[in-house]
Amino acid sequence: MRLRIFTEPQQGASYETLLAVAKAAEDLGFDAFFRSDHYLKMGDVPGLPGPSDAWITLAGLARETDRIRLGTLVTAATFRLPGPLAVAVAQVDQMSGGRVDLGIGTGWFEQEHTAYGIPFPSLGERFDRLEEQLEIITGLWRTPEGETFTFEGGHYTVKDSPALPKPTRPDGPPVIIGGVGAKRTPRLAARYADEFNVPFHQVADTAAAFTRVRAAVEAEGRTRPMAYSAAQVVCCGRDDAEIRRRAEAIGRDVDELRQNGLCGTPAEIVEKIGTFDAIGAECLYLQVLDLNDLNHLELLAFEVLNKV
């Protein structure tokens, strides 16, 4: 089981804080460092020093890390035009030596859109836009050098694009699509994704979503493999007092976290990770919410990462 560190910088984190977490994750042997793509804090937290742009952050980390993979869970298709997004991700991929993954979704948090002047269409239109973005982004990356790419859709038109710059891999960085939608999400994942992710759901719901995507993959007739993953908030402690302290630091209840996340002693967390492994998850994103507690990462690395 690959374990990846997943952060929520909109809740309050400077670039220096994210760099410290990314370097610690790399040094401790985690597979990847991911961040959310949000422009507004959620809940009753200060959110200082304010939001940071996901791809600017990852560009910096691309030059200040050596091994760890970097990515978004997930970039909102509402935030950026598909052509410039394809350019930005390809450039960060080059800067990292091919260590980038693009998680992308419809966008869902209306308040952050209104707070920063970003249009927020209906869910149906957001899905339509996401599908066109996926077609354009992957099309630009996969267009052979020296050829051009053209696309005409209901929301975006691309004409005779030189389709540059090129990412490190000919097919482009791995694309991650996630969610538990029953219709469009499985179809889009089967057509465009290298990885399907289910965030913050219990094992039974995660398994059901995996089953729907496996069926869509078969219906699509695709031959390349699909990776399956999940994301869970993590709160680990050596004893009840340490678990409670870490839960209180992120404003969560221990009993609720035990039910809806990875919460408990290292042995408890290893056991619950095993339940995700049993349904076919190959990778887990550990949502770490207290980014100043690097001892938490050390405990997870020494007592969980090495035992799954």
C-alpha positions in Angstrom: 0.0 0.0 0.0 1.4 3.4 -1.0 0.8 6.2 1.5 0.7 9.8 0.4 0.5 12.9 2.5 -2.4 15.2 1.6 -2.6 18.8 3.0 -5.3 21.5 3.1 -3.3 24.8 2.9 -6.4 27.0 2.6 -6.9 26.3 6.3 -3.8 28.2 7.1 -0.3 27.5 5.8 2.6 29.5 4.3 4.8 28.2 1.6 7.5 27.6 4.2 5.2 25.4 6.2 4.3 23.4 3.1 7.9 23.0 2.1 8.7 21.7 5.6 5.9 19.1 5.4 6.9 18.1 1.8 10.6 17.7 2.8 9.6 15.7 5.9 7.3 13.5 3.8 10.1 12.9 1.3 12.7 12.2 4.0 10.4 9.8 5.9 9.7 7.7 2.8 6.1 8.6 1.9 5.2 8.2 -1.8 3.9 11.7 -2.5 3.0 15.1 -1.2 -0.4 16.4 -2.4 -2.3 19.6 -1.6 -5.9 20.7 -2.1 -6.8 23.4 -4.7 -8.9 25.9 -2.7 -9.0 29.7 -2.4 -11.1 30.0 0.8 -10.8 28.5 4.2 -13.5 26.3 5.6 -14.9 26.3 9.1 -13.9 28.3 12.1 -10.2 28.7 11.5 -8.2 31.9 10.9 -6.9 30.7 7.5 -3.8 32.9 7.8 -1.8 33.9 5.9 -4.5 33.3 3.3 -4.8 31.0 0.2 -2.0 30.0 -2.0 -2.2 28.8 -5.6 -1.8 25.1 -5.9 0.3 25.0 -9.0 2.6 27.9 -8.0 3.2 26.0 -4.7 3.9 22.7 -6.6 6.3 24.5 -9.0 8.3 25.7 -6.0 8.3 22.2 -4.4 9.3 20.7 -7.7 12.7 22.5 -7.4 13.1 21.9 -3.7 12.4 18.1 -3.6 14.1 15.2 -5.3 12.1 12.0 -5.1 8.6 12.5 -3.8 5.6 12.8 -6.3 3.6 16.0 -6.2 0.0 16.7 -7.1 -3.4 18.1 -6.5 -6.5 16.5 -4.9 -8.1 18.1 -6.7 -7.7 21.0 -9.1 -11.1 22.7 -9.8 -11.9 22.8 -13.5 -13.7 26.1 -12.8 -10.5 27.8 -11.7 -8.5 27.7 -14.9 -8.8 27.6 -18.7 -7.8 24.2 -20.1 -5.0 25.4 -22.3 -3.1 27.4 -19.7 -3.7 24.6 -17.2 -2.1 22.0 -19.6 0.8 24.4 -20.0 1.3 24.9 -16.2 1.1 21.3 -15.3 3.4 20.2 -18.1 5.9 22.9 -17.0 5.8 21.8 -13.3 6.2 18.2 -14.5 9.3 19.2 -16.4 10.6 21.1 -13.4 10.1 18.1 -11.2 11.7 15.6 -13.6 8.3 13.9 -14.2 7.0 13.7 -10.6 3.6 15.3 -11.1 0.0 13.9 -10.9 -3.0 16.0 -11.9 -6.1 15.4 -9.8 -9.0 17.4 -11.4 -12.7 17.7 -10.6 -15.7 19.9 -11.2 -15.2 22.3 -8.3 -17.9 22.4 -5.6 -17.3 25.2 -3.1 -19.4 28.1 -4.3 -18.3 30.6 -1.6 -14.7 30.5 -2.8 -15.8 31.2 -6.3 -17.9 34.3 -5.3 -15.1 35.4 -3.0 -12.6 35.6 -5.8 -14.7 36.4 -8.8 -14.8 33.0 -10.4 -18.0 31.9 -12.3 -19.8 29.0 -10.7 -22.2 27.4 -13.1 -24.7 24.6 -12.4 -23.4 21.1 -11.6 -24.4 19.8 -15.0 -22.5 22.6 -16.8 -19.5 22.0 -14.5 -19.4 18.4 -15.5 -19.7 19.4 -19.2 -16.7 21.8 -18.8 -14.7 19.2 -16.9 -15.2 16.7 -19.7 -14.1 19.2 -22.3 -11.1 20.2 -20.2 -10.0 16.6 -19.9 -10.3 16.1 -23.6 -8.2 19.3 -24.3 -5.6 18.8 -21.6 -4.9 15.1 -22.5 -5.1 16.0 -26.2 -2.6 18.7 -25.9 -0.1 16.6 -24.0 -0.4 13.6 -26.4 -0.2 15.6 -29.7 3.2 14.7 -31.3 5.8 17.5 -31.4 5.5 19.3 -34.7 1.8 18.6 -35.0 -1.1 20.8 -33.9 -4.2 20.1 -31.8 -7.8 21.4 -32.5 -10.9 20.9 -30.5 -14.4 22.4 -30.7 -16.8 22.0 -27.8 -19.7 23.7 -26.3 -17.6 25.7 -23.8 -14.0 25.7 -25.2 -12.5 25.9 -28.6 -8.9 25.2 -29.4 -7.6 25.8 -32.9 -4.2 24.8 -34.4 -2.5 24.8 -31.0 1.2 23.8 -31.2 0.4 21.8 -28.0 3.5 22.9 -26.2 5.3 22.5 -23.8 5.5 18.7 -23.5 5.4 16.9 -20.2 8.0 14.4 -19.4 6.0 11.3 -20.3 4.5 11.0 -23.9 1.0 10.4 -22.5 1.4 13.2 -19.9 1.3 13.1 -16.1 -1.1 10.6 -14.5 -4.7 12.0 -14.2 -6.7 11.4 -11.1 -10.5 11.6 -11.1 -12.5 11.0 -7.9 -15.9 11.0 -6.2 -18.9 8.8 -5.6 -21.2 10.0 -8.4 -23.0 7.0 -10.0 -23.1 8.1 -13.6 -20.8 10.7 -15.1 -17.9 10.2 -12.7 -17.3 6.5 -13.5 -17.6 7.2 -17.3 -15.1 10.1 -17.1 -12.7 8.1 -15.0 -12.9 5.2 -17.3 -12.2 7.4 -20.3 -9.6 9.8 -19.0 -8.1 8.8 -15.6 -5.1 6.8 -14.7 -6.3 6.7 -11.1 -9.7 6.8 -9.4 -10.0 8.2 -5.9 -12.7 8.1 -3.3 -12.3 10.8 -0.7 -13.6 10.6 2.9 -16.0 7.8 2.7 -16.2 4.6 4.7 -15.0 1.3 3.3 -18.4 0.0 2.1 -19.2 3.2 0.1 -15.6 3.2 -1.3 -16.0 -0.3 -2.4 -19.3 0.5 -4.2 -17.7 3.4 -6.0 -14.7 1.2 -7.1 -17.2 -1.4 -8.4 -19.0 1.2 -10.5 -15.7 2.4 -12.0 -14.5 -1.1 -12.7 -17.8 -1.7 -14.7 -17.3 1.6 -16.6 -13.7 0.6 -17.4 -14.9 -2.7 -18.8 -17.6 -1.0 -20.8 -15.1 1.5 -22.2 -13.0 -1.4 -23.4 -9.8 0.3 -22.2 -6.6 -1.8 -22.0 -4.4 0.4 -19.8 -4.7 -0.3 -16.0 -6.7 1.8 -13.6 -5.3 2.5 -10.1 -7.7 2.7 -7.2 -7.2 4.9 -4.1 -8.9 6.5 -1.2 -8.4 9.6 1.0 -8.9 9.6 4.8 -8.2 12.1 7.5 -5.5 10.7 9.8 -5.1 11.2 13.6 -2.5 8.8 15.1 -1.2 8.6 18.7 0.7 6.2 20.8 -2.0 6.3 23.5 -5.4 7.8 24.2 -4.0 11.1 25.5 -1.9 11.7 22.3 -4.8 10.7 20.1 -7.1 13.1 21.9 -4.5 15.9 21.8 -4.1 15.6 18.1 -7.9 15.4 17.5 -8.5 18.5 19.6 -5.7 20.3 17.6 -7.8 19.9 14.4 -11.2 20.5 16.0 -12.4 16.9 15.7 -14.0 14.4 18.0 -12.1 11.2 18.6 -15.1 8.9 18.3 -16.2 10.6 15.1 -12.7 10.3 13.6 -12.5 6.6 14.5 -15.7 6.1 12.5 -15.0 8.4 9.6 -11.2 8.4 9.2 -8.0 6.7 10.2 -7.8 7.4 13.9 -6.2 5.6 16.8 -3.0 3.9 17.7 -0.6 2.8 14.9 -1.9 -0.7 15.2 -5.5 0.4 14.8 -4.6 2.5 11.8 -2.7 -0.4 10.2 -5.7 -2.6 10.7 -8.1 -0.1 9.1 -5.7 0.4 6.2 -6.0 -3.3 5.7 -9.7 -3.0 5.1 -9.1 -0.6 2.2 -6.5 -2.9 0.8 -9.0 -5.7 0.9 -11.4 -3.8 -1.5 -8.6 -3.1 -4.0 -7.2 0.3 -2.9 -3.6 0.5 -3.9 -2.9 3.9 -2.4 -4.2 6.0 0.6 -4.0 9.7 0.9 -3.5 10.6 4.5 -5.1 14.0 5.1 -2.9 15.7 7.6 -4.6 18.8 9.0 -2.1 20.1 11.6 0.9 21.0 9.4 3.0 22.2 12.3 3.0 18.7 13.9 5.9 17.0 12.1 6.2 14.5 14.9 2.8 13.1 13.7 4.5 12.4 10.3 7.4 10.7 12.0 5.0 8.4 14.0 3.1 7.5 10.9 6.3 6.8 9.0 7.9 4.6 11.6 4.8 2.8 13.0 2.4 2.7 10.0 4.2 3.2 6.7 6.7 0.4 7.4 3.9 -2.0 8.4 1.4 -1.8 5.5 
